Amino acid sequence: NGNAIIDQTLYRMFLKLKNITRQGGSVTLDDLGRFEARWNPSRTVRSVGFAPSPGFIAGTRAGYVLTDAQAKAWP
């Protein structure tokens, strides 16, 4: 079943992303953005931050899926 394969792929991708950020690393996905762990030692708080790419920002505003290269050429 195609849907089961897609679901399993997305599940594994997010699990891998979670494991990398949990260890203090960051993950950058082209045309989407960067996920990273953020630590606040004074409050002992850990959270995951997301910094969107230019293509993601422009595409969201325009209502289209855009790559970073397309976003640079976007009017």
VENRA-V397522 format. One line per field, one symbol per residue. ss: DSSP state (H for helix, E for strand, C for the rest). phi: phi as a letter, one per 20 degrees, with the letter a starting at -180 (. if undefined). burial: I if it has 16 or more other C-alpha atoms within 10 Angstrom, else O. A space follows every 50 residues. Layout:
ss = ???
phi = ???
burial = ???
This chain:
ss = CHHHHHHHHHHHHHHHHHHHHHCCCEEEECCCEEEEEEEECCCCEEEEEE EECHHHHHHHHHCCCCCHHHHHHCC
phi = .fffffgfffgfffffgfffffeneccddgmcqddbecdcffdldcbddc dffgfffffffencecefffffeff
burial = OOOOOOOOOOOOOOOOIIOIIIOOOIIOOOIIIOIIIIOOOOOOOOOOOI OIIIIIIIIOOOOOIIIIOOIOOOO
